[in-house]
Amino acid sequence: MKTVKHIVSTAALLAVLSLILSSSGCKESTTESGPTVQPITEDLFPLIVGRKLTFSGFLRDRVTDINIDATGAVYEARMTVAALSVPTPFGTAHVVSDSQRVPTGIATPPTIWVLSTFYVQRPSPTGSGNFSFLTNIGRFYRTFGLVRADSLRWIMLVKQDAGVGAEWTAFDSSWTAPTGLVRLQVVGKIDAKAPITLNGQTYNAYKATATRKVYLGGASTPSVVGETASIWLAPDLGIVKFIFNADGESNGFYRELKSKNF
C-alpha cells in the first residue's frame, strides 16, 4: 500500500516535469495569426479637373469579346476629368468625360466620335482611397427577364485598403426572375505592381480586375464566370491600360495610354 509520503512525492515530480516541458517550448501553440493586410497608399487615380489621357486601341467584338484588329487604324479615346463632387441622382460623384473615335463601316463619314461619361465615387478626388464606377447592368436584367429601372449601380472597381492579392465583393445582389432566383456578384482583385510597356513608355502599374459571377436558383456555385473589366493604374498618373469587356449586346474596348496633357 502506497504511503501518503509516496503519493505527495509523485505529485511533486509530475508538477516539476510539467514545468520543465512547458518551459522548454515543447508545448504546441494553438494560436495562429492571419496574414497582415498591407493597404496600397499611393494615389492610383488622381482626379484633377482638366487632366486628359489619350489612348490608342481597338473595339472588341460584342459576341466573341476579341479585339477587332481593323479598328486599330482609327480608334482613339480621350478621358478628361470634367468636374468634381457633382450632385447626381445616384449620389455625389466625380465626372470623367469619355470619348472614343470609332469606324462607322460606311464611306461617309468613315469615323464618328462617341461621347459618354464615367461617374466615379471616392472619398477624395486625390490621395489614397477606394473608388467605384457607376455601371449599367441592364444587360443582366434583360437576360433574365427582369423589368427594373435601377440598371445603373455602383461597382467598387478598386479597393486599395484590401491590399494586393486579396479579393473583395464589388457588388452583390439577388432578384426573383421569371425563371427563379438569380444572383449577380462582382468580385475585384488587385495584382502586385509590375512594369508594363505601352506605346514605347514603361509604367509601374497595379492591375485591378473585376469578375462577374452569376448564380441560379440559390446555388452556391456560379453558373457563369467572366471578366467584366481590367484596368492598369500607375501611381500619381491614373489609368494606363483599360479593357472593358463586351457583353453580347455592346462592343467593349481595349485601350493603351498614348499621351497625357500634364
SULTADA-V582699 format. One record per residue. N is the residue number from 1. RES is the residue in three letters. PHI is phi in degrees with one decimal (* if undefined). PSI is psi as a letter, one per 30 degrees, with the letter a starting at -180 (999 if undefined). Layout:
BEGIN
N/RES/PHI/PSI  N/RES/PHI/PSI
END
This chain:
BEGIN
1/MET/*/k  2/LYS/-73.8/k  3/THR/-85.7/l  4/VAL/-59.5/e  5/LYS/-61.5/e  6/HIS/-66.8/e  7/ILE/-64.7/e  8/VAL/-62.1/e  9/SER/-62.7/e  10/THR/-63.9/e  11/ALA/-62.3/e  12/ALA/-64.2/e  13/LEU/-64.2/e  14/LEU/-62.4/e  15/ALA/-64.9/e  16/VAL/-64.5/e  17/LEU/-60.0/e  18/SER/-61.8/e  19/LEU/-66.0/e  20/ILE/-64.5/e  21/LEU/-62.7/e  22/SER/-66.7/e  23/SER/-76.6/f  24/SER/-84.0/f  25/GLY/84.6/g  26/CYS/-76.8/f  27/LYS/-75.0/k  28/GLU/-80.7/k  29/SER/-80.8/k  30/THR/-105.8/g  31/THR/-94.5/k  32/GLU/-120.2/k  33/SER/-101.2/k  34/GLY/-77.0/l  35/PRO/-65.1/k  36/THR/-84.8/k  37/VAL/-77.9/k  38/GLN/-110.2/j  39/PRO/-60.0/l  40/ILE/-84.7/j  41/THR/-101.5/f  42/GLU/-78.2/l  43/ASP/-87.9/j  44/LEU/-88.5/f  45/PHE/-152.3/i  46/PRO/-63.6/k  47/LEU/-103.9/j  48/ILE/-124.6/k  49/VAL/-53.9/k  50/GLY/98.1/f  51/ARG/-66.8/k  52/LYS/-131.5/k  53/LEU/-112.9/k  54/THR/-114.3/k  55/PHE/-124.8/k  56/SER/-99.3/l  57/GLY/157.6/a  58/PHE/-147.4/l  59/LEU/-79.2/l  60/ARG/-111.7/k  61/ASP/-58.7/k  62/ARG/-66.9/f  63/VAL/-100.4/e  64/THR/-86.1/f  65/ASP/59.1/h  66/ILE/-112.6/k  67/ASN/-55.0/k  68/ILE/-90.3/j  69/ASP/-54.8/e  70/ALA/-62.1/f  71/THR/-78.0/f  72/GLY/-64.1/f  73/ALA/-68.4/f  74/VAL/-123.5/f  75/TYR/-65.3/k  76/GLU/-151.5/k  77/ALA/-136.2/k  78/ARG/-135.1/k  79/MET/-116.8/j  80/THR/-123.5/k  81/VAL/-71.8/j  82/ALA/-97.9/e  83/ALA/-160.6/l  84/LEU/-120.3/k  85/SER/50.0/h  86/VAL/-96.5/k  87/PRO/-67.8/k  88/THR/-134.5/l  89/PRO/-61.2/f  90/PHE/-108.6/g  91/GLY/108.3/l  92/THR/-66.1/k  93/ALA/-148.4/l  94/HIS/-94.9/k  95/VAL/-112.1/k  96/VAL/-117.5/j  97/SER/-78.3/k  98/ASP/-125.3/k  99/SER/-139.4/k  100/GLN/-138.4/k  101/ARG/-91.3/k  102/VAL/-132.7/l  103/PRO/-73.1/k  104/THR/-94.6/f  105/GLY/84.3/g  106/ILE/-127.6/l  107/ALA/-70.7/e  108/THR/-135.6/j  109/PRO/-81.4/k  110/PRO/-70.9/f  111/THR/-138.7/l  112/ILE/-138.9/l  113/TRP/-97.6/k  114/VAL/-101.8/k  115/LEU/-102.9/k  116/SER/-150.6/a  117/THR/-137.7/k  118/PHE/-101.1/k  119/TYR/-104.2/k  120/VAL/-124.4/k  121/GLN/-113.9/k  122/ARG/-156.2/l  123/PRO/-56.3/e  124/SER/-143.2/k  125/PRO/-59.9/f  126/THR/-132.2/l  127/GLY/96.9/a  128/SER/-79.7/k  129/GLY/166.5/l  130/ASN/-74.9/l  131/PHE/-146.6/k  132/SER/-120.9/k  133/PHE/-110.0/k  134/LEU/-75.6/k  135/THR/-126.4/k  136/ASN/-90.1/j  137/ILE/-107.4/g  138/GLY/-58.0/e  139/ARG/-57.9/e  140/PHE/-63.6/e  141/TYR/-58.5/e  142/ARG/-65.0/e  143/THR/-59.1/e  144/PHE/-107.1/g  145/GLY/69.5/g  146/LEU/-88.6/k  147/VAL/-105.7/j  148/ARG/-142.1/l  149/ALA/-102.9/g  150/ASP/-107.1/h  151/SER/-75.3/f  152/LEU/-91.6/j  153/ARG/-132.6/l  154/TRP/-81.5/k  155/ILE/-117.0/k  156/MET/-78.8/j  157/LEU/-77.5/e  158/VAL/-132.0/k  159/LYS/-124.7/j  160/GLN/-65.8/e  161/ASP/-77.4/f  162/ALA/-82.4/f  163/GLY/77.1/a  164/VAL/-92.6/k  165/GLY/90.7/f  166/ALA/-93.2/k  167/GLU/-88.0/l  168/TRP/-136.8/l  169/THR/-87.8/j  170/ALA/-87.3/f  171/PHE/-165.5/k  172/ASP/-160.2/j  173/SER/-154.6/l  174/SER/-127.3/l  175/TRP/-141.4/l  176/THR/-98.3/j  177/ALA/-96.7/l  178/PRO/-55.1/f  179/THR/-91.6/f  180/GLY/125.1/a  181/LEU/-71.0/k  182/VAL/-129.8/k  183/ARG/-132.0/k  184/LEU/-113.5/k  185/GLN/-125.0/k  186/VAL/-119.4/k  187/VAL/-114.5/k  188/GLY/-116.0/l  189/LYS/-157.7/k  190/ILE/-114.7/k  191/ASP/-87.6/l  192/ALA/-62.0/l  193/LYS/-62.7/k  194/ALA/-150.6/l  195/PRO/-67.4/k  196/ILE/-140.1/k  197/THR/-105.5/k  198/LEU/-134.4/k  199/ASN/49.4/h  200/GLY/82.1/g  201/GLN/-116.2/k  202/THR/-103.7/k  203/TYR/-126.6/k  204/ASN/-92.9/j  205/ALA/-133.7/l  206/TYR/-93.7/k  207/LYS/-104.1/k  208/ALA/-111.7/k  209/THR/-124.4/k  210/ALA/-109.0/k  211/THR/-119.0/k  212/ARG/-90.6/k  213/LYS/-129.4/k  214/VAL/-116.3/k  215/TYR/-112.2/k  216/LEU/-116.3/k  217/GLY/61.4/g  218/GLY/78.3/g  219/ALA/-64.8/l  220/SER/-90.1/f  221/THR/-110.1/k  222/PRO/-68.2/k  223/SER/-85.6/f  224/VAL/-132.6/k  225/VAL/-135.2/k  226/GLY/-167.2/k  227/GLU/-72.5/k  228/THR/-108.3/e  229/ALA/-163.3/k  230/SER/-137.9/k  231/ILE/-132.0/k  232/TRP/-106.9/k  233/LEU/-121.0/k  234/ALA/-97.3/k  235/PRO/-54.4/k  236/ASP/66.4/g  237/LEU/-124.6/e  238/GLY/121.3/b  239/ILE/-74.1/k  240/VAL/-113.3/f  241/LYS/-148.5/k  242/PHE/-147.2/k  243/ILE/-116.2/j  244/PHE/-110.8/j  245/ASN/-71.4/k  246/ALA/-66.4/l  247/ASP/-121.2/g  248/GLY/94.8/f  249/GLU/-108.5/e  250/SER/-122.7/l  251/ASN/-66.9/k  252/GLY/-93.3/a  253/PHE/-149.5/l  254/TYR/-126.1/k  255/ARG/-131.6/k  256/GLU/-128.6/k  257/LEU/-61.4/k  258/LYS/-109.1/e  259/SER/-161.5/l  260/LYS/-143.5/l  261/ASN/-104.3/g  262/PHE/-142.5/999
END
